[in-house]
Amino acid sequence: MSVIEFEPVNRQSTAEMIADRLRTAIMHGTVAPGTQLVEAELATQFDVSRGPVREAMQRLVSEGLLHSVRHRGIFVIELSLDDVVDIYRARTAIEGGALDLILDGRREIAYAALDTSVADMQACAARGDATGVTEADHAFHQALVTSADSPRLVRAARTLLIETRMCLGALQTTYTDLGEQVREHIDLREAIAAGPPDHVRELLAGHMRDAVERLRQQARDGEE
């Protein structure tokens, strides 16, 4: 019987690796909103042919992180306040759906999965590391969705979390008190463990509403 040889399934393609690097750069603002990405320049920087770069950029276009302008090129998206509100509206739906699955028999799994990010948030807050708190915050929400065991929710949440990080810009966080940011996540994790379902859902929804208001205030402050 003939044997078909396949590449190892855990080996990323060149296009996937480039897409990952571009996502990270966009998320952290290394590549700023509105920046034009030029295929030939990126191919030179990554030391690859233009094909994988083109494929990576098209992936990010399909994810909504880049957009194509006819006869001009491909650009990193720019987010308005209306976009911010819509991002959190979508996150509330996605994470709320994940929470419903968690509350239906996956509480212990979620509680354990959220431990690392909460511990990281506490450690970063203790040393005044706002960037670290923000990264742990995002890891918390990613772990929350992952705990629901729904690949489609995970895929949908990934782009939304990148867009959320973009919303913060150079500020890293909208919280003046990092301890408050940590406490909100500790409270949500503890409620997930044993709290009444309606209370857990309200904690998550309230957390999202509060985030929108903080970003709105940030926008108002920037206009003054």
N, C-alpha and C positions, 0 to 999 in steps of 0.2 A: 504493500500500500504506500503510495507516495505521500510525502509529508510537505505541507505548505509552510514556508517560513515567513513569520510575521515579525515586524519590529516590536520591541517591548512596548506595552501599552502605556507605560509611564514616561515615555520619551516625548517631550514637547517638540513640536515642529518649530522651525525657525520663525515662521509667521506668528505662532502662539507666543513665543518668547518675546518677540518684538511688541506684540499687542500688550503683553503684561507690563513691559517696561514703559510703554506709552501711557497705559492706564495709571500706573503709579506716578509718573511725572505729571500727568494732568491732575490727579487727585491732590498732590502736594503743592501744586502751583508752580512747579519747576518749569512746566510749559504753561504759560498764562492763558486765561480765557481770551479768545479772539486771535490767538497766534495762528498764522498759516503754517501748515506742515507741508514741506516740499519733499516729494518722493525721492528725488535724486540726492538731496542733501542728507536725508535720513539713511539712505542706502550707504553713502560714504561713511557716515558716523558709525553705523552698525557693522560696517565692513561686509556687506552682503550684496547680492544682486537686487535689482529693483522689484522683482516679483514678490518675494516675501513681505517687503515693506508695503507694497500695494495691497496685498491680501490682509495684512494687519490693519491698515488704515480703513479698509472696507469693513472689517469686523467692528471697528469702533464707530464707524458711521451707522452701522445697523444697530449698535447698542445705544446710539444717541449721544455719544461723547464728542464726536466730530460731526461736522455737517459740510456738505459739498455745495459750493456756489458755482453755478454755471459760468464757464469761461474765466473763472477766477482761481479756483482751487479748493482745497480742503482746509477747514479751520476748526480750532477748538471751540466748543460751544461757549456762549456767554449767557449767564443766568440773571434774569430780572427778578424783582421781588415777586411777581406773579408766578414765575417759575419755581421759586422757593416754596411758596404756598402749595403749589401743585405737587412738588416733590414730597412734601410732608403729608399731603393728602394721600398720595400713592403709598408712602411708607406705612401710614396708619392702616391702610387696607391690607398690604402685604404682611406686615408684622402682626396685625390683628388676626389674619387668617392663620399664620403660624402659631400664634398663641392659642387659638381654638384647638388646633391639633395637639398642642402640648398639654392643654388642660384635659384633653380626652385620653389620658393614660401615659403621658410622657413627661410628667412633672419632675420625677427624680432624674431623668436623663438631662433635662434642661437645667435643673439646679446644679448638677455636677458640671455641665458644660460651661456654665457662666462663672465658675469659680476663678479660673485663671484671669479672665479679664477684670473681674472685680478686684482681685488681689493686685493686679498691675495698676489699676486706677488708684487704689489706696496708696501704693508705694510712690507713684508719680506725683500725686497730690501732696504727699508728705514732704517731698523735696521741691515743690513748686514748679514741677515740670508740666506746663500746660499742654505742650505738644504731645507728651507721653499720655496724658489723661485723655486727650482727644483720640489718639490711636487706640487706646484701650476701650474707650467708649464705643468706637466703631466695631471693634472686635466683639464687644458684648452683644451688639445688635446682630452682627453676623452670626454669632454662636446661637443666639435666640432663634433665628430663622432656620439655621442648620439643624437645630434640635427637633424641628417639626418633621424632619425626614421627608421633605418635599423638594426634589431637585428643581422644579419650576419656580417655586417661591425663592429658592436660593439664587437662581439666575436673575430673577427680577430684582431681588434686593441688592445684588452686587452693584449694578449701575446706579441705583438710587443712593447707595451709601457713598459712592464716589462723588456723585453730584452734591450730596450733603457736605462732604469735605471741601468741595470747591466753594460752597456758599460761605464758608467761614473765612476764606481768603487768608490773609496774613495774620489775622487775629488768633488763629488756632482754636479758640473757644469763645463762646458768648457769656460764660460764667465768670463773674468777678471773684466768686468764692469757689475754688476747686472742690472744697469739701462738700458743698451743696450738690455739685454735679455727681460726686461719688455716692452721696447718701441716696439720691434718687434711684440710682441703679441697684444699690444694696436693698432698698425697700422693694423694688420690683422683683429682684431675685428671691427675696424671702417670701413675698406674696405668691410667686409662682410655685414655691415649695408646698404651701399649705393654705393659702388664702382663698376666700370665696371667689368663684370665677368672675362674678360681676365686678368685684373690687379689683381684681388683677387687670381686667380689661380697662377699667377706668383709670388705673395707674398708668397704663401704657398710653391710652388716648390723651390723658392729661399731660404726660411727658412730651408728646408730640405737639400739643397745642402750645405748651410753654416754649418749646424750641422755636416755633414760628414767631411768637411774640418777641422773643429775644432777638431774632434775626430782623424783624421789623424795626425794633428799637435801634439796632445797629445801623440799619439803612437810614433811619431818621437822624441819628447822630452824625452820620457821614454827610448829610445834606446841610448841616448847620455850620 
